[in-house]
């Protein structure tokens, strides 16, 4: 949702001014976090730990909540969970499918950027009208 959409909801009485300000803060935080030049490592994925029982052989795992927030930030709205689910089930960060989706970059996985993932996602998943 954009700042203008939030403002229109407030003006229409759908949300209060307090809700508007709170959601505006979230939008601004996400905008900074999801800047195309930021590294995706630490935001969209992280190194796996022994506690990641579902991924015992993977070096990296998705940060599912942040991936969903990223989908919302990109404008997938109500479909954010669906796109997040498809995107993260396709392959793990740095896995063969992930590398292929990103155009087989020749840089270390920890150097992948938010912009690389944004392009890959927007190329693959159509946004709702």
C-alpha positions in Angstrom: 0.0 0.0 0.0 1.3 3.5 -0.8 1.4 6.6 1.3 -1.4 8.1 -0.9 -3.6 5.0 -0.4 -3.2 5.3 3.3 -4.0 9.0 3.2 -7.2 8.3 1.2 -8.2 5.6 3.7 -7.8 8.1 6.6 -9.7 10.8 4.8 -12.5 8.3 4.0 -12.7 7.4 7.7 -11.6 3.8 7.1 -8.6 4.2 9.4 -7.9 6.7 12.2 -5.1 9.3 12.1 -3.2 7.2 14.7 -3.5 4.1 12.5 -2.4 6.2 9.5 0.7 7.4 11.3 1.6 3.9 12.5 1.2 2.4 9.0 3.1 5.3 7.5 6.0 4.5 9.9 6.0 0.9 8.7 6.0 2.0 5.1 9.0 4.2 5.7 10.9 1.5 7.6 10.3 -1.0 4.8 11.3 1.5 2.2 14.7 1.9 3.9 15.1 -1.9 4.5 14.1 -2.9 1.0 16.3 -0.4 -0.9 17.6 -2.1 -4.1 21.2 -1.6 -3.1 20.9 -3.3 0.3 22.3 -6.7 0.7 19.5 -9.4 0.9 21.6 -11.4 3.4 20.4 -10.5 6.8 17.1 -9.2 5.5 15.6 -11.8 3.2 17.8 -14.7 4.3 20.4 -15.7 6.9 22.9 -18.4 7.7 21.2 -21.6 8.9 21.7 -22.6 12.5 21.3 -26.0 14.2 17.8 -24.8 15.4 16.6 -24.8 11.7 15.5 -28.4 11.9 13.6 -28.3 8.6 16.7 -27.3 6.7 19.5 -29.4 8.2 21.7 -29.5 5.1 21.1 -25.9 3.9 23.7 -23.2 4.4 21.1 -20.4 4.3 17.4 -20.1 5.1 14.7 -17.6 4.3 13.5 -15.0 6.8 9.8 -15.7 5.9 8.3 -12.7 7.7 10.6 -10.3 6.0 10.0 -12.0 2.6 6.3 -11.5 3.1 6.9 -7.8 4.1 8.9 -7.5 0.9 6.1 -8.9 -1.2 3.7 -6.4 0.4 6.2 -3.6 -0.2 6.4 -4.6 -3.8 2.7 -4.3 -4.1 1.3 -7.8 -4.1 -1.2 -6.9 -1.4 -3.6 -9.8 -0.5 -1.5 -12.1 -2.7 1.7 -11.5 -0.6 1.4 -14.8 1.3 0.8 -16.7 -1.9 3.8 -15.1 -3.7 6.0 -15.5 -0.6 5.0 -19.2 -0.3 5.8 -19.9 -4.0 9.0 -17.9 -4.0 10.5 -19.5 -0.9 9.4 -23.0 -1.7 11.0 -22.8 -5.2 14.5 -23.1 -3.7 16.6 -22.0 -0.7 18.8 -19.0 -0.8 21.9 -19.8 -2.8 20.4 -23.0 -4.1 20.5 -24.0 -7.7 16.9 -22.7 -8.4 17.6 -19.5 -6.6 20.8 -18.9 -8.6 19.0 -19.6 -11.8 16.1 -17.2 -11.0 18.7 -14.5 -10.3 20.4 -15.1 -13.6 23.3 -17.2 -12.1 25.2 -14.4 -10.5 28.9 -14.9 -10.1 29.1 -13.1 -6.8 28.9 -14.8 -3.3 25.4 -15.4 -2.0 26.0 -13.0 0.8 26.5 -10.2 -1.8 23.1 -10.7 -3.5 21.0 -7.5 -3.3 17.4 -6.7 -2.6 17.3 -5.3 -6.2 18.3 -8.7 -7.6 15.5 -10.4 -5.8 13.0 -7.6 -6.7 13.7 -8.0 -10.4 13.5 -11.8 -10.2 10.2 -11.7 -8.3 8.6 -9.0 -10.5 9.7 -10.9 -13.6 8.0 -14.1 -12.3 4.9 -12.9 -10.5 2.3 -10.6 -11.9 1.0 -8.0 -9.5 -2.8 -7.8 -8.9 -4.8 -5.0 -10.4 
